Amino acid sequence: MYADLKFHNELRELVPDHDHGIFRCPVDRRASVKDAIEALGVPHTEVGRILANGIEVDFSVLLAAPRLYEIFPVAVPWDVTMPSVLRPEPLRGVSFLVDENAHRLAGLLRMIGMDAATCRGLTDEDIVRRAVAQSRIVLSKDRRLLKRKQIVFGRLVRGVHPWEQLREIVDLFGLRTRLQPFSRCIHCNVMLKSRTKTEIQERLEPLTKQYYQVFQECPECKRIYWAGSHHERMRERLRAF
């Protein structure tokens, strides 16, 4: 007895050697549809909807024959604050936990004002615990990490270059209306505080003090930010983006 799994759209890219996205799986043991999907290399975080003979089901349904299971990617933009059959407990907001294999993406997300924590020095178990405790979306290029059942919200990052990855995440989660560029410390991931020149003038270089009037400070690391040449180059890059 067999069940057919049909992967739609971008999910086809994640499964090798398929026949138009269809795999025939033997039903010879007690296995869930989630088990079958991940055995073919697709983390459950990439799946947005499953139809079993046309009826929407969740990850726990047992594989049965003869049935056609249609596997769809998450709908774009993905509103993680809305409940769904696969994820009945939504998130309250959008915040990320970025794996080291995409670490430069974290800095770019912070630059556009998004809450993006990093995983430096964390084991996979630590990443799972932090994602659960802080209700964060895990961004990683590690399929095995994203197959862990405790990670409910995540993304297998497809892009190779950091700016390409940023566009991928902004488009996937519909972040364009939420952007607050240069409002967050790119080192500490905390919101910056406005500072007058008088408050920080003893820490400024003479030319900075002479030519700039508007400043921000990170309350954590005490770095000072102002709209210098690097800031303008990043603004131009963002405009093009």
Number of C-alpha atoms within 10 A of each C-alpha: 11 16 19 20 24 22 25 16 10 12 18 20 12 15 18 10 9 13 10 10 19 19 20 14 16 15 17 11 9 9 14 15 22 21 18 18 21 16 12 14 14 24 25 25 22 20 21 18 19 24 17 20 12 11 9 13 17 19 18 12 12 17 26 22 14 13 16 20 25 20 24 19 18 16 12 11 13 14 17 17 12 12 12 13 13 18 16 10 13 15 18 11 12 17 18 22 24 29 23 18 14 21 18 17 24 27 24 19 28 25 23 22 22 27 20 26 25 22 19 12 9 13 10 15 11 12 22 21 14 17 23 16 9 11 20 26 24 30 26 21 19 16 17 13 20 26 21 15 12 11 20 22 21 22 22 19 21 13 15 10 11 17 17 14 20 21 15 16 20 18 14 16 15 14 17 11 7 12 15 13 16 21 22 25 26 22 15 19 22 20 20 23 15 14 17 12 16 9 9 14 13 10 11 12 9 10 8 13 15 9 9 12 13 12 17 23 21 22 14 13 11 12 13 18 19 15 15 11 9 10 13 11 12 15 16 11 11 13 8 7 10
